[in-house]
Amino acid sequence: MKVPLLDLKLQYQSIKNEVEPAMLKVAQSQMLILGEEVDKLEKTIASYCKTDYAIACSSGTDALLMALMAIDIKPGDEVIIPTYSFFATAGVVARLGAIPVLIDSEPVTMNIDVSQIREKINFKTKAIIPVHLYGQCAEMDEILKISNEFNIPVIEDCAQAIGAQYKDGKFAGSLGLIGCFSFYPTKNLGAFGEGGIITTNNKELAEKLKQMRNHGMNPKYYHKFIGGNFRLDALQAAVLNVKFPHLENWHQRRRENANLYTKLFIEAGLSESKGKMIFDNKNKVLIPEAVYENSGCKNYHIYNQYIIRVQQRDKLREFLGKNEIGTEIYYPVPFHGQECFAYLNNNEKDFPVANELSETSIALPIFPELTKEQIQFVIEKIKEFLV
Ligand SMILES: *Cc1c(COP(=O)(O)O)cnc(C)c1O
């Protein structure tokens, strides 16, 4: 049985009849950049995330870059980020000449360890970027407390977390000053190419960001500040507008898949429950926990990825590959180990959790169209490997 990590063609088949006419309409209109479809998308996403404004842009990376530019991050400023995330989180900071100040991960959620943020704050600290990794919100209560105490803005990296909710059902992207989302095809809401969006409740920032995505221009050919070409194509917005009404259903399917994995791992006796770090038992897997949900709070993990941890990760991956089961490693090298960040002179001993995650985590197929049989097959094969 083939189990790909992700099969976008299945999703395409299910929306083909809606999405093809929408794309054709844009083609026939020849209104190709920004415009009505983009306006509609912005209204939809602002209302979904419960923010006053949403500004569509060219990618999740550009959303983060624009957010940092909008709050005037300058060379030498320090920005606090987790060391374990997709590269863009760190890349945008360094591209502005600012210094990524790296923090280790918390072992259960795999998000930034908030207990280590305070000690890294000084007069140069100009922003904190928590990442809602894999679709589960970072520990925002503590992050917002620190933000208020030191008056440091929070920019949420929501690239993997559109529709994720934190305690009491607050939406990712509505908690900090600015939320940054990606419509990369592998995200829960994916375009047919690149795209992103920024959410905020701050009117002044919303206006600045709108101007920024068009070279800081206003009025035409007059520039008060330097922006860039961060515009979104109408074609992408049209696709996203067709896909959006399906999003909640897709989230639901991912959550059902996650619950089934979890149930089957436990039933098969493979799960090392509540283990925080990797454990002595090399025949077990550590399954992901939707922590706040388990503690009874209203919370919503959207499972952009279902990540398990195992000691013999690379061997397991090879074995699953031989059995036509697709997996991926998010991420094999934390920022402190990246060659391009050697100049930051971080000591890898300061990041024991992220190091372990990078050596033991593996993503299993979780996409909405996955069947029960496929999930059972994945569990069967993992059991065969471990036991
Ligand atoms: C995907 C992703 C980004 C970047 O989004 P793009 O649209 O690919 O530029 C940023 N941060 C995280 C955590 C991501 O997963």
The ligand as an SDF file (V2000), in Angstrom:
LIG
                    3D

 15 15  0  0  0  0  0  0  0  0999 V2000
    6.3830   27.6910    5.6480 C   0  0  0  0  0  0  0  0  0  0  0  0
    6.9590   28.4780    6.7540 C   0  0  0  0  0  0  0  0  0  0  0  0
    7.4190   29.7960    6.5970 C   0  0  0  0  0  0  0  0  0  0  0  0
    7.5760   30.4570    5.2570 C   0  0  0  0  0  0  0  0  0  0  0  0
    6.4730   30.4720    4.4540 O   0  0  0  0  0  0  0  0  0  0  0  0
    6.6830   30.5720    2.8420 P   0  0  0  0  0  0  0  0  0  0  0  0
    5.3070   30.8960    2.3560 O   0  0  0  0  0  0  0  0  0  0  0  0
    7.1800   29.2510    2.3930 O   0  0  0  0  0  0  0  0  0  0  0  0
    7.6370   31.6690    2.5670 O   0  0  0  0  0  0  0  0  0  0  0  0
    7.8290   30.4830    7.7120 C   0  0  0  0  0  0  0  0  0  0  0  0
    7.8270   29.9210    8.9320 N   0  0  0  0  0  0  0  0  0  0  0  0
    7.4200   28.6510    9.1340 C   0  0  0  0  0  0  0  0  0  0  0  0
    7.4200   28.0950   10.5140 C   0  0  0  0  0  0  0  0  0  0  0  0
    6.9900   27.8830    8.0450 C   0  0  0  0  0  0  0  0  0  0  0  0
    6.6090   26.6160    8.2560 O   0  0  0  0  0  0  0  0  0  0  0  0
  1  2  1  0
  2  3  1  0
  2 14  2  0
  3  4  1  0
  3 10  2  0
  4  5  1  0
  5  6  1  0
  6  7  2  0
  6  8  1  0
  6  9  1  0
 10 11  1  0
 11 12  2  0
 12 13  1  0
 12 14  1  0
 14 15  1  0
M  END
$$$$
